[in-house]
């Protein structure tokens, strides 16, 4: 199990056996990461000391995980601050990376080839679009967004084709919305999404308690 650790010995990307044991640090200096489904490649967001303008932060690739990371070239969206929220997800076949980060004051979804190349922007909505996973067939990216929600506290699930085709917000939009509030768990190889539908208004603590205990989520 890979996770972001903390402290002098575990900061960065760390790993622990599913059977338990002592965790070990894989790579230091990472604020976000994802590992390919076959476990062969680790993508991470980290900083590097630049020339002239000081440090910059960008996407790096370590293959196999733990090998000296190589900065993705051309460095997509390299920024001078570590505080840019970044979300990284590999496609099921490991050939593409879905990537969300905040640039120009907005968070959108991009797809980039895992082997290197130029990013393709998939969303253009002013809402914060955050990549969650690829669909199992790898043909679309699932992301959450406050678009179509009644306020920014709530997010809905959308999909967008990896080949593009997203129209400007409004008529002709090919994004698909799940018109229900969801609590969503994503994992590599996901094949089903389970959604708990509760009356509105309902305290969030009650919703989360029911999800954890009553096993009545609907399969769609």
C-alpha positions in Angstrom: 0.0 0.0 0.0 1.5 3.3 -1.1 0.7 6.5 0.9 2.0 10.0 1.6 3.9 9.9 4.8 5.0 12.5 7.3 7.9 13.0 9.7 11.7 12.7 9.2 11.7 9.1 8.1 8.4 8.8 6.1 7.8 12.2 4.4 7.1 11.8 0.7 5.8 8.5 -0.8 6.0 5.5 1.5 4.9 1.9 1.3 3.7 -0.8 3.7 2.7 -4.4 3.1 -1.0 -5.3 3.0 -0.1 -7.9 5.7 1.2 -5.1 7.9 4.7 -4.5 9.2 7.0 -1.4 9.2 6.4 1.2 6.5 9.3 2.3 4.3 9.9 5.5 2.4 10.0 5.1 -1.3 10.8 8.6 -2.4 11.1 11.9 -0.5 9.9 15.3 -1.7 6.4 14.6 -3.0 3.1 16.3 -2.3 0.9 14.1 -4.6 1.3 10.8 -6.4 -0.3 7.9 -8.2 1.0 4.4 -9.1 0.1 2.6 -12.3 -2.2 -0.4 -12.1 0.7 -2.9 -12.8 2.8 -1.3 -10.0 5.6 -0.5 -12.5 5.5 3.3 -12.6 5.1 6.0 -10.0 4.0 9.5 -11.0 4.6 12.3 -8.4 4.4 16.0 -7.9 7.7 17.4 -6.5 10.0 20.4 -6.4 13.4 20.9 -8.0 15.9 23.7 -7.8 15.9 25.6 -11.0 18.2 28.1 -12.4 17.7 31.9 -12.3 14.1 31.8 -10.9 14.7 29.4 -8.0 12.7 26.3 -7.3 9.9 25.0 -9.4 7.3 22.2 -8.9 6.2 19.7 -11.6 5.4 16.1 -12.5 8.1 13.5 -12.1 8.2 9.8 -13.1 9.9 7.0 -11.1 10.0 3.5 -12.8 10.2 1.2 -11.1 8.9 2.9 -8.0 11.9 4.0 -5.9 14.2 4.5 -8.9 15.6 8.0 -9.3 12.7 10.1 -10.6 12.9 11.8 -13.9 11.1 15.1 -14.6 8.3 14.7 -17.1 9.3 16.6 -20.3 8.2 19.0 -21.3 7.3 19.8 -17.7 3.6 20.3 -17.7 2.5 23.3 -15.7 5.7 23.8 -13.7 4.9 26.4 -11.1 7.1 28.2 -8.5 5.0 27.3 -5.5 4.3 23.9 -3.7 0.8 25.0 -2.7 -0.8 24.3 -6.1 -3.3 21.5 -5.5 -2.5 18.6 -7.9 -4.4 15.4 -8.6 -2.7 12.6 -10.7 -4.3 9.4 -12.0 -3.0 6.7 -14.4 -5.2 5.1 -17.0 -5.9 1.3 -16.6 -3.3 0.5 -19.3 -0.7 2.9 -17.8 -0.3 4.8 -21.0 -2.0 8.0 -20.0 -2.2 10.2 -16.9 -5.2 12.3 -16.0 -4.0 15.4 -14.3 -5.9 18.2 -12.4 -4.2 21.3 -11.2 -4.9 25.0 -10.6 -3.6 27.3 -13.3 -4.8 30.7 -14.4 -7.0 30.8 -11.3 -9.0 27.6 -12.1 -8.7 23.8 -11.7 -9.3 21.7 -14.8 -8.7 18.2 -16.1 -5.9 17.4 -18.5 -4.6 14.1 -20.1 -1.0 13.6 -20.9 0.9 10.6 -22.4 2.8 8.7 -19.6 5.9 8.5 -21.8 6.1 12.2 -22.3 4.4 14.8 -24.5 2.0 17.7 -24.5 -1.0 17.8 -22.3 -4.6 17.9 -23.7 -7.1 20.0 -21.8 -10.4 18.3 -21.3 -12.5 20.7 -19.2 -13.1 24.4 -19.5 -15.8 25.1 -16.9 -15.1 27.8 -14.3 -15.9 25.3 -11.6 -13.1 23.3 -10.0 -12.9 20.0 -11.9 -10.9 17.4 -10.1 -9.8 14.1 -11.8 -10.7 11.0 -9.7 -10.1 8.0 -12.1 -10.3 6.7 -15.6 -13.3 4.6 -16.5 -12.4 0.9 -16.6 -12.1 0.9 -20.4 -9.8 4.0 -20.3 -11.9 6.0 -22.7 -13.1 8.7 -20.3 -11.9 10.4 -17.2 -14.2 10.6 -14.2 -14.0 13.9 -12.2 -15.9 15.7 -9.5 -17.1 19.3 -9.9 -19.4 21.8 -8.2 -20.9 22.6 -11.6 -24.7 22.0 -11.6 -24.7 21.9 -7.8 -26.6 24.5 -5.8 -23.4 25.7 -4.0 -19.7 24.9 -3.9 -20.0 22.7 -0.8 -21.4 19.9 -2.9 -19.8 18.2 -5.9 -21.2 15.9 -8.5 -19.6 13.2 -10.7 -19.0 13.7 -14.4 -17.2 11.9 -17.2 -15.4 13.4 -20.1 -13.9 11.5 -23.1 -10.1 11.4 -23.2 -10.2 12.3 -26.9 -11.8 15.6 -26.1 -15.2 16.7 -27.4 -16.2 18.8 -24.4 -18.3 21.8 -25.5 -18.4 25.0 -23.7 -20.8 24.9 -20.7 -24.4 24.7 -21.9 -26.1 23.1 -25.0 -24.2 20.3 -26.7 -22.0 19.5 -23.7 -21.0 15.8 -23.9 -20.0 15.5 -20.3 -22.3 13.1 -18.4 -23.5 14.1 -14.9 -24.6 11.8 -12.1 -27.4 14.0 -10.8 -27.2 12.9 -7.2 -25.0 13.8 -4.2 -22.5 11.1 -3.7 -19.8 9.8 -1.3 -17.3 8.2 -3.6 -14.4 5.9 -3.1 -12.0 5.4 -6.1 -9.4 2.7 -6.5 -7.4 1.3 -9.4 -9.4 -1.3 -11.3 -12.8 0.1 -10.1 -15.7 -1.6 -11.9 -18.7 -0.3 -9.9 -19.8 2.9 -8.3 -22.0 2.6 -5.2 -24.2 5.6 -4.4 -26.1 6.3 -1.2 -29.2 8.5 -1.7 -30.6 10.2 1.3 -33.4 12.7 2.0 -32.6 16.4 1.7 -31.9 18.0 4.1 -30.1 15.3 6.1 -27.1 15.9 8.5 -23.9 14.8 6.9 -23.0 12.8 10.0 -26.2 10.7 9.5 -25.4 10.1 5.8 -21.8 9.0 6.5 -23.0 6.8 9.4 -25.5 5.1 7.2 -23.0 4.5 4.4 -20.6 2.9 6.9 -23.2 0.7 8.7 -26.4 -0.1 6.9 -25.0 -1.6 3.6 -28.0 -0.3 1.7 -26.1 1.6 -1.1 -27.7 1.3 -4.5 -25.7 -0.1 -7.4 -26.1 1.8 -10.7 
